[in-house]
Amino acid sequence: MSDKTFKMTLHVWRQNGPKDTGRFERYECPEVNPHMSFLEMLDDLNERLIEEGKEPISFDHDCREGICGACGMVINGVPHGPQRLTTTCQLHMRQFEKGPYEVWIEPFRAAAFPVIKDLAVDRGAFDRIISAGGYISVRTGSAPEANDQLIPKKIADRAMDAAECIGCGACVAACPNASASLFTSAKITHLGLLPQGQPERQDRVRKMVAQHDAEGFGGCTNHRECEAACPKGISVDFIAQMNRDLLKAMITAKDDVPSRD
């Protein structure tokens, strides 16, 4: 790996708000350090823009450790950039050291993710899906000893795999239908597999899927782009599990039984 800097041209999407038409603006970065993260490179660019009296580029970020899911942007057509299983904040500029030297940066595009400004989008739709049922409200008592309630390792591992979802929205940005099925299924499944989540399992899947559709997300048609773009490698198998649970829940729903009155 070289310590030498290299030149890069950025085409960054600039948009003042959801009603603005937006446009790409070109920026030259003459000294990109390969040890920088992608967000540090944007920080460096923003410092130059501020010094020049120009408006800095707005983008989401928080932990910068690949944990929170706040950092989200499309880099050369790929959510989070070219490196698989990596969030934007953990993408380093050494990935671009041998090219491409011209990079296009856009926000996550979906009707349910309106642009706040530039690369920052409103992902409140995810919060509303969680609020619809992504929790356990029944009384489970105080936290028991971990080994009191035995859970088969296979089920525990599968629940943990689903719980890895950080809600970044890359699945939506990658999907041709702008579907959030991978996110919704992961949040439904990790609770539905555990004993504490069983009492509300059917209500949970009905309510969360209904909220998913109400937010304007598209349906899943098995393109599997969501799985490829997910920085945590969440499997589309969870979507199949969600669909099975939804079918069972709709068949057994009391509200769906016609009255004989």
C-alpha positions in Angstrom: 0.0 0.0 0.0 1.3 3.4 -1.0 1.4 6.4 1.3 1.4 8.7 -1.7 -1.7 10.9 -2.3 -3.6 10.7 -5.5 -6.0 12.9 -7.4 -9.8 12.2 -7.6 -12.7 13.9 -9.2 -16.1 13.8 -7.4 -19.5 14.4 -8.8 -21.7 15.0 -5.8 -25.5 15.3 -5.8 -26.5 18.7 -4.3 -30.2 19.2 -3.4 -31.6 21.9 -1.0 -34.6 19.8 0.0 -37.3 17.3 -1.2 -38.9 19.9 -3.5 -35.7 21.0 -5.1 -34.8 19.3 -8.5 -31.2 18.8 -7.5 -28.1 18.5 -9.7 -24.5 17.0 -9.7 -21.7 19.3 -8.9 -18.0 18.6 -9.7 -15.2 18.9 -7.2 -11.5 18.2 -7.6 -9.6 16.5 -4.8 -5.9 16.9 -5.6 -4.5 15.2 -2.5 -6.4 12.1 -1.4 -4.7 10.1 1.3 -5.2 6.4 0.8 -5.5 5.9 4.6 -8.5 8.3 4.8 -12.0 6.8 5.2 -14.5 7.9 2.6 -16.2 10.2 5.1 -12.9 11.7 6.1 -12.3 12.5 2.5 -15.6 14.3 2.4 -14.7 16.1 5.6 -11.5 17.4 4.0 -13.5 18.6 1.0 -16.0 20.3 3.2 -13.3 22.2 5.0 -12.0 23.5 1.7 -15.5 24.5 0.7 -16.1 26.4 4.0 -12.7 28.2 3.6 -13.8 29.2 0.1 -17.1 30.6 1.5 -19.2 27.8 -0.2 -21.9 25.6 1.2 -20.5 22.3 2.6 -21.9 19.0 1.5 -24.6 17.5 3.9 -24.4 13.8 4.6 -25.4 11.5 7.5 -22.9 10.0 9.9 -22.6 9.2 13.6 -20.5 6.3 15.0 -18.2 6.0 12.0 -17.5 2.4 13.2 -20.0 0.5 11.0 -22.5 0.1 13.9 -25.2 2.7 13.7 -26.2 2.6 10.0 -26.4 6.4 9.8 -23.9 6.8 6.9 -25.6 6.0 3.7 -24.8 7.1 0.2 -24.6 5.5 -3.3 -21.0 5.5 -4.6 -20.7 4.8 -8.4 -24.1 3.2 -8.4 -23.5 0.9 -5.4 -25.0 1.6 -1.9 -22.1 2.1 0.5 -19.5 1.7 -2.3 -17.6 -1.1 -4.0 -16.4 -3.1 -1.0 -18.9 -5.8 0.1 -20.0 -6.1 3.7 -18.7 -2.6 4.4 -20.5 0.6 5.5 -19.6 3.9 3.9 -17.8 5.1 7.0 -15.6 2.0 7.0 -14.7 2.3 3.3 -11.2 3.6 2.9 -9.7 5.5 0.0 -7.1 2.8 -0.6 -10.0 1.0 -2.4 -9.7 3.8 -5.1 -5.9 4.1 -5.1 -5.7 2.3 -8.4 -9.0 3.8 -9.8 -11.6 4.7 -10.6 -10.5 8.3 -10.1 -13.9 9.8 -11.1 -16.6 9.0 -8.5 -20.3 9.8 -8.5 -21.9 10.2 -5.1 -25.7 10.2 -4.7 -28.2 9.8 -1.8 -30.2 6.6 -1.2 -33.1 7.1 -3.7 -36.6 6.0 -2.8 -40.0 7.7 -2.5 -40.1 6.6 1.1 -36.7 8.2 1.8 -37.2 11.9 0.9 -34.0 14.0 0.5 -33.4 16.3 3.5 -30.4 17.9 1.9 -27.7 16.7 -0.5 -26.8 13.2 0.5 -28.9 13.1 3.7 -32.3 11.5 3.5 -35.2 11.0 5.9 -35.3 7.4 7.0 -38.1 7.9 9.5 -40.2 5.3 7.7 -38.0 2.7 9.3 -38.8 4.1 12.7 -42.5 3.9 12.0 -42.2 0.3 10.9 -40.5 -0.6 14.2 -43.1 1.4 16.1 -45.8 -0.7 14.4 -44.7 -3.8 16.2 -40.9 -4.3 16.3 -40.8 -4.7 20.1 -42.1 -7.0 22.9 -44.8 -5.3 25.0 -46.0 -8.3 27.0 -44.8 -8.6 30.5 -41.7 -10.8 30.6 -40.7 -10.0 34.1 -37.2 -9.0 35.1 -34.2 -10.3 33.2 -33.8 -14.0 34.0 -30.6 -15.9 34.3 -29.4 -16.5 30.7 -29.3 -20.3 31.1 -32.7 -20.6 32.7 -34.6 -20.7 29.4 -32.8 -22.9 27.0 -32.8 -21.9 23.3 -31.4 -24.3 20.7 -28.1 -22.9 19.3 -29.4 -23.1 15.8 -32.4 -20.8 16.6 -30.3 -18.5 18.8 -27.7 -18.1 16.0 -30.5 -17.4 13.4 -32.1 -14.8 15.7 -28.7 -13.1 16.1 -28.1 -13.1 12.3 -31.4 -11.2 11.9 -30.6 -8.8 14.7 -27.4 -7.7 13.0 -29.5 -5.4 10.7 -28.4 -1.8 11.5 -31.3 -0.2 9.5 -29.0 1.7 7.1 -31.4 1.5 4.2 -28.9 0.1 1.6 -31.4 -2.7 0.9 -34.0 -0.1 -0.2 -31.5 1.9 -2.3 -30.3 -1.3 -4.1 -33.7 -2.8 -4.8 -35.3 -1.9 -8.2 -38.7 -1.8 -6.4 -37.3 0.3 -3.5 -38.6 -2.5 -1.2 -37.7 -2.5 2.5 -38.6 -6.2 2.8 -35.1 -7.2 4.0 -35.1 -4.7 6.8 -38.7 -5.5 7.9 -38.2 -9.2 7.7 -35.0 -9.0 9.8 -36.8 -7.0 12.5 -39.8 -9.3 12.5 -37.8 -12.5 12.5 -35.2 -11.8 15.2 -38.1 -11.4 17.7 -40.3 -14.1 16.2 -37.7 -16.8 16.8 -37.3 -16.2 20.5 -39.7 -17.4 23.2 -40.3 -13.8 24.5 -41.6 -12.8 21.0 -44.1 -15.6 20.6 -47.2 -14.0 22.2 -47.2 -11.2 19.7 -45.7 -13.0 16.7 -48.8 -12.9 14.5 -49.8 -9.3 15.4 -46.3 -8.2 14.9 -45.9 -9.5 11.3 -49.4 -8.2 10.3 -48.8 -4.7 11.6 -45.2 -4.3 10.5 -45.9 -5.5 6.9 -48.9 -3.2 6.8 -46.8 -0.2 7.9 -44.1 -1.2 5.3 -46.7 -1.0 2.5 -48.3 2.2 3.9 -44.9 4.0 3.8 -44.7 3.5 0.0 -42.0 0.8 -0.1 -42.3 -1.6 -3.0 -42.8 -5.3 -2.9 -40.1 -8.0 -3.1 -39.6 -9.7 -6.5 -36.5 -11.7 -5.6 -33.8 -9.6 -7.3 -31.6 -10.3 -4.2 -29.9 -6.9 -4.7 -30.7 -6.1 -1.1 -28.7 -9.1 0.2 -25.7 -8.1 -2.1 -25.8 -4.5 -0.8 -26.4 -5.2 2.9 -23.2 -4.3 4.9 -24.1 -7.0 7.4 -24.9 -9.7 4.9 -28.5 -10.2 6.0 -30.0 -13.1 4.1 -33.1 -13.0 1.9 -34.1 -16.2 3.7 -35.6 -13.8 6.3 -38.0 -12.4 3.7 -39.2 -16.0 3.0 -39.7 -16.5 6.7 -41.7 -13.2 7.0 -43.9 -14.2 4.1 -44.6 -17.6 5.7 -45.4 -15.9 9.1 -47.6 -13.4 7.3 -49.6 -16.1 5.5 -50.2 -17.9 8.8 -51.1 -14.7 10.6 -53.6 -13.7 7.9 -55.3 -17.1 7.9 -55.7 -17.2 11.7 -56.5 -13.5 12.2 -59.8 -13.2 14.1 -60.5 -9.9 12.4 -60.5 -11.7 9.0 -63.3 -14.2 10.1 -66.6 -13.0 8.6 -69.4 -12.4 11.1 -72.5 -14.7 11.0 -74.8 -12.0 12.4 
